Amino acid sequence: MDGSTNQATFDKSALKLLQGRVACKLAEIHQMLAPGISAPVTPELLQAHADRHMASLSPAAQERLRLQALVAFAELQRLSAEMTRHLDALTVEMNKVARHRRAAVAYRQVAPVAAYGAARL
Amino acid sequence: MDQNSAPISPKVLTEFVGVMDKLKAIIETENEFLERGLPATLLATTKRKSYLSREYGALSTELIDQAVEHVMADPALSVKLVAAGAELQAMSEENRQLLERALAATKRRVDSVMDAVRASADALPDDEFTFPAPR
């Protein structure tokens, strides 16, 4: 799905799956930055552990980790963007059903009269 | 995420963080309305949410293309963005659950209204539906 359109049709399972994948990617990044620290943690705590972990690595390992984190972060952004598009489609679906409800209520008010009038014709 | 808390230099980063904040704010508002049982009020925010979702998608792509190295070179910034991403994920998860619940409830209401319409049509006397005999 490209970023130029927001017309994703609402797919309940796709959205749920995407949210799960975003959560997994976040957990993966957490483990990458601060192994052994499980989410959710405050940014300050995560930062402190990430600094300590980075300082314990050799320069080559630091560079490797940096590249891994870069790829994981890019993937996280891609998944998050897709997730928000699906979430938006769900909101649009909700509004459509809310409009149907209003139309149904309005129809209910006039329907008996219309039915009676039609029967009289 | 506080935009003043990190040394953000590329324009795309500033815009990305700004859009992410606005999107989180709108989802938070929606969640409050949905928790209060007011799904119809979402009509007011839908267009804005659609616009921000599109912007978020476009800026995510730009961020990956132009500024991801900058983000990763700044550990404090990357941690803040990951934390903000986690917050957005948690809020969107809540948003989905609330929207799905509201959607199911609203669909049930539509069905019950239509059932009532059918029931009142059925309750009309049969002779009201009898056409007069031709003369």
Interface residues (C-beta under 8 A of the other chain):
Chain A: G3 S4 T5 N6 K12 L15 K16 Q19 V22 A23 L26 I29 H30 L33 A39 P40 T42 P43 L46 Q47 A50 D51 M54 R66 A69 L70 F73 A74 L76 Q77 R78 S80 A81 E82 M83 T84 R85 L87 D88 L90 T91 V92 E93 M94 N95 V97 A98 H100 R101 R102 A104 V105 Y107 R108 A111 P112 A115 Y116 A119 R120
Chain B: L23 I27 E30 P39 A40 L42 L43 T45 T46 K49 S50 L52 S53 R54 Y56 G57 A58 S60 T61 L63 I64 V68 E69 V71 M72 A73 P75 A76 S78 V79 K80 L81 V82 A83 G85 A86 L88 Q89 A90 S92 E93 N95 R96 L99 E100 A102 L103 T106 K107 R109 V110 V113 M114 A116 V117 S120 A121 L124 E128 F129
